Amino acid sequence: MSTLKHVLELIDLLDDPKVSGESVKKFFVGRGFTDIGIEVETVRGDRGSTDFVTITIPGRAGKSSGGTSPTLGVVGRLGGIGARPTYIGMVSDADGAIVALATAYKLAEMRARGDEVPGDVVITTHICPNAPTRPHKPVPMMDSPVDIFTLLKREVREDMDAVLSVDATKANWVIKHTGFAITPTVKEGWVLRVSPDLTDIYVRVTGEPPVVVPITMQDILPYSTPVYHINSMMQPWLYTKAPVVGVAITARMALPGSGTGPTNFVALEQATRFVVEVAKDFTMGRARFYDPEEWETIMRIHGPIADLLRRGIPK
């Protein structure tokens, strides 16, 4: 299974100063995917607006059709796909949107051909070709025209049983690998062990040893807490009880999210293939993001910490 076509077509679609959420919707409808759910909402903030896109790929036994198979959420996390007029063209930060939408494209095509995954897959991201930038060490990062918490509330939904959050993660000296990496599972503020099932999928997709992002407690604190964060990849956990795993698009050198030119289609194709494989295995009940028995032990002995770590976020 290859997702190269899907990634390349999405890169071409998004690398346009006039691209919008409606452009994305027309892309899918134009390819005959009329039996999937596509919602577009323009969200406005103090520094502009962005088009929030939600795509639901129904599973053959998914909740949307009265079934019981689990639902996977795929979040394309980013500030913007472009930083115009400051920079011309697609920026590194677009990676999250590319992988999320390429995943939707691949799953919709599979469904049209009769290869449906059992559970629903809900893909969320936003389309902004002219987002602002902000200072960050060691290199500048993209910002968003809309408050991050406004977006996070839309990115996760109650029907998601697990979440993959895809984000460009190159503006650091912590995870240095050309390709993609995954994080430990975060559930309700607890940083749990790296999922063995997801590392197995990583190995089968890449043919290489698994690469793991060393996230810290600071990285999962809300952005309203003024401390260093590697990026916003883990922030979706704040609004869901579902387990969240980050899918980081990485590089060997520190590259700014606002930089143009670093779009690595090989890394993006691998990451998209990984997300699609997780969608298959998770909705079939073959892959778990965490061990429920270990989770029960943690809750019994140590108890919940989510309220403490969520301090400072809008309700």
C-alpha positions in Angstrom: 0.0 0.0 0.0 1.4 3.4 -1.0 0.0 6.8 -0.1 2.5 8.8 -2.2 -0.1 9.9 -4.7 -2.3 11.1 -1.9 0.4 13.1 -0.2 1.6 14.7 -3.5 -1.9 15.7 -4.5 -2.6 17.3 -1.2 0.7 19.1 -1.2 -0.2 20.5 -4.6 -3.7 21.5 -3.4 -2.5 23.2 -0.3 0.5 25.1 -1.7 -1.8 27.9 -3.0 -2.3 31.4 -1.5 -6.0 31.1 -2.3 -6.6 27.6 -0.8 -9.5 27.4 1.6 -11.6 24.8 3.4 -14.0 24.9 0.5 -11.1 24.1 -1.8 -10.5 20.9 0.3 -14.2 20.0 0.2 -14.3 20.4 -3.6 -11.2 18.3 -3.9 -12.9 15.3 -2.2 -16.3 15.8 -3.9 -14.6 16.1 -7.3 -13.1 12.7 -6.8 -16.5 11.2 -6.2 -16.3 10.9 -2.4 -19.9 12.0 -1.8 -20.7 9.4 0.9 -18.3 10.7 3.5 -18.9 13.6 5.8 -17.1 16.9 5.1 -17.8 20.0 7.2 -16.1 23.4 6.8 -16.4 26.2 9.4 -14.7 29.6 9.2 -13.3 30.4 12.6 -12.3 34.0 13.3 -9.8 35.4 15.8 -8.0 38.5 16.7 -5.4 38.0 14.0 -7.5 36.8 11.1 -9.4 33.6 10.3 -9.0 30.0 9.4 -11.2 27.3 7.8 -11.7 24.4 10.2 -12.3 21.1 8.3 -13.8 17.9 9.7 -13.9 14.8 7.5 -15.7 11.6 8.7 -14.9 8.3 6.9 -17.6 5.9 8.0 -16.5 2.4 8.9 -18.4 -0.7 7.9 -19.3 -1.2 11.6 -18.7 2.3 12.9 -20.7 4.2 15.4 -22.1 6.5 12.7 -24.0 3.5 11.3 -25.1 2.0 14.6 -22.0 -0.3 14.9 -19.7 -0.8 17.9 -16.2 -0.6 16.3 -14.1 2.1 18.0 -13.5 5.5 16.4 -10.1 6.9 15.6 -9.5 10.6 15.6 -6.7 12.1 13.5 -5.8 15.7 14.2 -3.7 17.7 11.8 -2.2 20.1 14.3 -0.6 23.3 13.0 -0.6 27.1 13.1 -1.0 27.5 9.4 0.0 26.1 6.0 1.5 29.4 4.9 2.8 32.6 6.5 2.0 35.0 3.7 2.9 37.8 3.1 6.0 37.4 5.4 7.0 34.2 3.6 6.0 33.0 0.1 4.8 29.4 -0.3 4.0 26.4 1.9 5.7 26.3 5.3 7.1 23.4 7.3 4.2 23.7 9.7 1.8 22.5 7.0 2.9 18.9 7.6 0.1 18.2 10.1 -2.6 19.2 7.6 -1.0 17.3 4.7 -0.9 14.0 6.6 -4.4 14.4 8.1 -5.9 15.2 4.7 -3.9 12.6 2.8 -5.1 10.0 5.4 -8.7 11.1 4.7 -8.0 10.8 0.9 -6.5 7.3 1.2 -9.3 6.0 3.5 -12.0 7.5 1.3 -10.5 5.8 -1.7 -10.1 2.5 0.1 -13.8 2.7 1.1 -14.9 3.5 -2.5 -13.0 0.4 -3.6 -14.6 -1.8 -1.0 -11.7 -1.9 1.5 -13.6 -0.3 4.5 -12.0 -0.2 7.9 -14.4 -1.4 10.7 -14.6 1.8 12.7 -15.2 5.4 11.8 -12.2 7.7 11.3 -12.7 11.4 12.0 -10.1 13.7 10.6 -9.8 17.3 11.8 -7.5 20.2 10.8 -7.6 23.8 9.6 -6.6 25.6 6.5 -4.9 29.0 6.8 -2.5 30.1 4.0 -1.6 33.4 5.8 -1.0 32.6 9.4 1.3 34.8 11.7 4.6 33.6 13.2 6.0 33.9 16.7 9.4 33.8 18.4 10.6 30.4 19.6 14.0 28.9 20.5 16.0 27.6 18.7 14.1 28.7 15.6 10.9 30.7 15.0 7.6 28.8 15.0 4.3 29.4 13.3 1.4 30.9 15.3 -2.3 30.8 14.5 -4.7 33.6 13.6 -7.2 32.0 16.1 -6.6 31.2 19.8 -5.2 27.7 20.1 -7.9 26.6 22.6 -10.6 27.6 20.2 -9.1 25.2 17.7 -8.4 22.4 20.2 -12.1 22.3 21.3 -13.0 21.5 17.7 -10.1 19.1 17.0 -11.3 16.4 19.4 -14.8 15.0 19.7 -16.6 12.8 22.3 -16.9 9.9 19.8 -13.1 9.6 19.4 -11.9 6.6 21.3 -8.2 7.4 20.6 -6.4 10.3 18.9 -3.4 10.6 16.7 -2.1 14.2 16.7 0.1 14.9 13.7 2.5 17.9 13.8 5.7 19.2 12.3 8.3 18.8 15.1 11.5 20.1 13.6 12.1 23.3 15.6 14.1 21.7 18.4 17.3 19.9 19.3 15.6 17.0 21.1 14.3 14.7 18.5 16.7 14.6 15.6 15.7 12.1 12.9 14.7 12.5 9.2 11.3 11.0 8.9 8.6 10.7 11.6 8.5 9.7 15.3 5.8 8.8 17.8 5.3 9.9 21.4 4.3 8.0 24.5 0.6 7.8 25.1 -0.9 10.7 27.1 -4.3 10.0 28.8 -5.9 12.5 31.1 -2.6 14.1 32.0 -0.7 10.9 32.6 2.3 10.2 30.3 2.0 6.4 29.8 4.4 3.9 28.3 5.0 4.0 24.5 2.4 1.7 23.0 4.0 -1.6 21.9 1.2 -2.1 19.3 2.0 1.3 17.7 5.7 0.7 17.7 5.0 -2.6 15.9 3.1 -0.6 13.3 5.9 1.9 13.1 8.4 -0.9 12.4 6.3 -2.5 9.7 5.7 0.8 7.9 9.3 2.0 8.0 11.3 -1.1 8.2 13.4 0.7 10.8 13.7 0.8 14.6 11.0 2.9 16.2 11.8 6.5 17.0 10.2 8.1 20.0 9.8 11.8 20.9 11.0 12.3 24.5 8.0 14.5 25.6 8.0 16.0 29.1 5.4 17.2 31.5 6.0 20.7 30.3 5.0 19.6 26.8 1.6 18.5 27.9 0.8 21.6 30.1 -1.6 24.0 28.4 -0.1 26.7 26.2 -1.5 29.2 28.8 1.3 28.0 31.1 4.3 30.2 30.2 6.9 27.5 30.0 8.8 25.9 27.1 6.9 23.4 25.0 8.4 21.4 22.2 5.3 22.3 20.2 1.5 22.0 20.4 1.3 18.4 19.3 0.2 17.0 22.7 -2.3 19.8 23.5 -5.4 17.9 22.2 -5.4 15.8 25.4 -6.7 18.8 27.3 -10.2 18.4 25.8 -10.6 14.6 25.7 -10.4 11.5 27.9 -9.3 9.4 25.0 -5.6 8.4 24.8 -3.5 10.7 22.6 -0.4 9.8 20.7 1.7 12.4 18.8 2.9 11.7 15.3 5.9 14.0 14.8 7.3 14.9 11.4 11.0 15.3 12.2 14.3 16.4 10.7 18.0 16.0 11.7 18.5 19.8 11.9 16.4 22.4 13.7 14.1 23.9 11.1 11.6 26.7 11.7 7.9 26.0 11.4 7.7 29.2 9.4 10.4 28.0 7.0 9.6 27.4 3.3 11.1 24.5 1.4 11.4 21.8 4.1 8.3 19.8 3.0 9.7 16.2 2.9 7.3 14.1 0.9 9.0 10.9 1.9 8.6 11.5 5.6 5.0 12.7 5.0 4.2 9.5 3.0 5.6 7.3 5.7 3.6 9.1 8.4 0.4 8.9 6.3 0.9 5.2 5.8 1.5 4.8 9.6 -1.8 6.7 10.4 -3.7 4.6 7.9 -2.3 1.3 9.3 -3.2 2.5 12.9 -6.7 3.2 11.6 -7.0 -0.4 10.3 -5.6 -2.1 13.4 -7.2 0.1 16.1 -10.7 0.0 14.7 -10.3 -3.8 14.2 -9.4 -4.1 17.9 -5.8 -5.3 17.1 -4.0 -2.3 18.4 -4.2 -0.5 21.8 -2.9 2.9 22.7 -2.6 1.9 26.4 -3.0 -1.1 28.7 -6.4 -0.8 30.5 -5.3 -3.0 33.4 -2.2 -0.7 34.0 -4.5 2.3 33.7 -6.8 0.9 36.4 -3.8 0.3 38.7 -2.6 3.9 38.2 -6.1 5.2 39.0 -6.5 3.0 42.1 -3.2 3.9 43.6 -2.4 7.4 42.4 -5.7 8.8 41.1 -6.6 11.5 38.6 -4.4 14.5 37.8 -6.1 16.0 34.8 -7.8 18.8 36.7 -4.4 19.9 38.2 -2.7 19.9 34.8 -5.7 21.6 33.0 -5.5 24.7 35.1 -5.6 27.9 33.0 -7.5 26.6 30.0 -10.9 28.0 28.9 -13.8 25.7 29.7 
